[in-house]
Amino acid sequence: MQLWLKLLLSYLVIICATILISIGGISGAQKVRDSFYKVNKEVIPHLLALKDLRYAGLRIVSSSMEYAFLTSVHPAGGEGKKELEAKEEEVRLLAQGRTSFLSSLDLCTRVLVHGEERMPAALELAGQSLLKGSQEYIAVVDAGGGTARLIEAKERFENAEKTFLEAVNVAHDREMADLHRHVAGTLQSVSSAIVSSVVLSIVALTAALLLSVAISLKVSRRIRTLKEAAAAVAAGKRDVAVPVTERDEIAAVSASFNTMVQRLRAFEEELDSANRYLDSIIATMPEALTVVSCEGAILDVNRATEEVFGFAKKDLVGRDFSGLFVDFDQGNDFIAAVLRQEGLVEREASLLTQDGRAIHVTLSATMLELKGKRDRFLCLSHDITLRKQAEQEVHNLAYFDQLTGLANRTLFYDRCSQALARAKRYGEMFAILFFDLDHFKDVNDTMGHHAGDQLLQLVVLRFKSILRASDTFARLGGDEFALLCCHVPEPDGAAKLAQKLIELGKQPFEVDNRQIYSGASIGIVLFPEDGGDIPTLLKNGDLAMYAAKSAGGNRYQFFSEGLNQKAQERAAIEAALREALKNDRLTLHYQPQLDLRDGKVVGMEALARWQDETLGAVAPNRFIPIAEQTGLIHELGAWVLRKACAQCKQWHQDGYLVSVSVNVSIKQMMQEGFSEMVVGTLLEAGLEPRYLDLELTESMLMEKAAESVALLRMFKSLGVQISIDDFGTGYSSLSYLKNFSVDRIKIDQSFVRDVTVRDDAVGIIKAIVAIGHSMGLKVIAEGVESQGEEEKLLSCRCDQVQGYLHARPMPAAEAEAFLERAQTSG
């Protein structure tokens, strides 16, 4: 069914409905005419206005009377808060009533119109009189006038009220008469309206019929226009617009159609813009983007591809993509992987640039689908050359020494593990050479660490000149190096290499325009003779190196079981010594020191002794060096000093005024806080400083000559006695010796032992005594074991002696008994 026919039928329905409504309206109008008089009588505006005016007037009267009543009645205690609030409320109500009254009076003035007269004068005058009477009455009440005045004001107010109500009633009767006349006219108008409605209904029906036909034709034409516009849009046109001249449903559809066309046009413009934007992104993105066909030919590239690879776009398009790979086969494998897999394919590869350089890239490729075909893929290439270089730098930092460029400890251990695995598999032998530079610390101390660094670099350059490419040369730290030599057929090969290194190390090195002579101490271990695993080989190589260094340096030393036993013994002594110090299991023995002329005991030398339950009696020459190497010498020295000072103080209290000598090592003396520890120990024991004699070896003082001078002067200022032990063995400088603040020099027992058999020994002792006396120092000889030796020393004018001739080192109780016998015999 055509739309115009549907519209025609709809309009016919509307016409029928209009006829029914007209009939109903006529019937309704008749009923209204019958009831209008009654309704009109009940809801007349004029009467309502008069009613409101009457109500407002009575409200004024009520509020005025109530206010007068509240004012005249006072409580016994005076007006309270509640009475004041009630009066304020009445004032407020009175004000509202007056406002409402004036409003109603004004309304009556505008509503009650009778010809020329707007309102009966009596009503207006009565209203004004009522307001005036209220105000005067309230004023009299507030003024608190007499009773007569108050009654007079009240009577006037009541008369005004009566007059006002009479005027309102008169106006009401007048309005009712007017209202009856208006109602009669209204009824006549309604009758006329009924007749008019019938005529108008007939005219409307005719007009509606004509209009329905015209609208149907117009709607049909508009829909046809909309259909033609839709066909044009479907054909690809985007400048189509349907004119909208009406405001109905078809107009809404037309407007929606126009909006749809506009949005479609805007969407296509945005799509074109997005495509241009995407093209600009692809053109400006830093990663190289390449479109490659399934056959491996490059179809398209972006600008970054040209910049990364150095080729122009025209030179790349059509080129074989795998031809950019350094490894051509790797390129073919990558293309095959992309074609084979559904998702993203990522690889790292090396590609060639136009100038022949190889760059590292990460490749990310995925297939593209265009019009249902998967005949090409997109490859994104990200240049990671800098990252690779950074990774290489990190690798170098992790596995190579930055000063010398040699392998570091981590890489050396890894190479050793590989050599061990290979040697076990093929039954081969390999060697590890450990070495450090002799006198390297002296270079750092005298010339500075920069000179030490230069020396290390020169040593590495010289040693690398004779090494094989298969050898691993490593710096383990400081001046310690290691050399891994694989495929060693016999031990002689390692020995010959070590000797070559030693010979090279003997030659001078030029650092800061100075010639420096160093050397190397080398320890050699062999697999499998010296260990079956890397930790054991490294430990044994370290032992061999230190054995070579202890033997004088500038030599090589193969590892032997004896070295291992010494290391184990050293470890056992160290552990036991720690336990002994912790549990106070060491003891002190004392050896007397006597004046050579009168035989009196002048002092006792405190000597540490150690009897271990497992190790037995451990000699001082065994545990003292270990204590110095491990740092236990600080704890041991403090313990000896504390015990010796306490014992000396006890002897003083028993009547034996002797001094006590305590040996001090260089590590103890140079320890931070050593002087404070000595002073604190003396204060704790209550011993005068002049009875404490610190014995320091000559070689130790010369090793730290400058520091020793200042420290000895400080002790001298405190009153502590200082002795130089083993004098004559350290080749000390007399210029330094005179600066040392010492009190006594002690002749080494090696000279005393030869005094009876060699004349030159006597001459040496005489020279030492002469030097000491010339400086005002006492001279004591140690190790005196025979009467002949003592006589020779006496002839050399030696001052004091100490040795087995008079007494061996003994416990404190025996030492006290010795003092008692010496004092009794003296």
Secondary structure, DSSP 8 states (H G I E B T S, - for coil): --HHHHHHHHHHHHHHHHHHHHHHHHHHHHHHHHHHHHHHHH--HHHHHHHHHHHHHHHHHHHHHHHHHHHH---TT---HHHHHHHHHHHHHHHHHHHHHHHHHHHHHHH--BTTBSS-HHHHHHHHHHHHHHHHHHHHHHHT--HHHHHHHHHHHHHHHHHHHHHHHHHHHHHHHHHHHHHHHHHHHHHHHHHHHHHHHHHHHHHHHHHHHHHHHHHHHHHHHHHHHHHHHHTT---------S-SHHHHHHHHHHHHHHHHHHHHHHHHHHHHHHHHHHHH-SSEEEEEETTSBEEEE-HHHHHHH---HHHHTTSBGGGGBSSHHHHHHHHHHHHH-SS-EEEEEEEE-TTS-EEEEEEEEEEEEETTEEEEEEEEEEE-HHHHHHHHHHHHHHHB-TTT--B-HHHHHHHHHHHHHHHHHHT--EEEEEEEETTHHHHHHHH-HHHHHHHHHHHHHHHHTT--TTSEEEEEETTEEEEEE-S--SHHHHHHHHHHHHHHHHS-EEETTEEE---EEEEEEEETTT-SSHHHHHHHHHHHHHHHHHTTSSSEEE--HHHHHHHHHHHHHHHHHHHHHHHT-EEEEEEEEEETTT--EEEEEEEEEEEETTTEEE-HHHHHHHHHHHTHHHHHHHHHHHHHHHHHHHHHHTT---EEEEE--HHHHTSTTHHHHHHHHHHHHT--GGGEEEEEEHHHHHHTHHHHHHHHHHHHHHT-EEEEEEETSS---HHHHTTS--SEEEE-HHHHHTTTT-HHHHHHHHHHHHHHHHTT-EEEEE---SHHHHHHHHHTT--EEESTTT---B-HHHHHHHHHHHHHH-
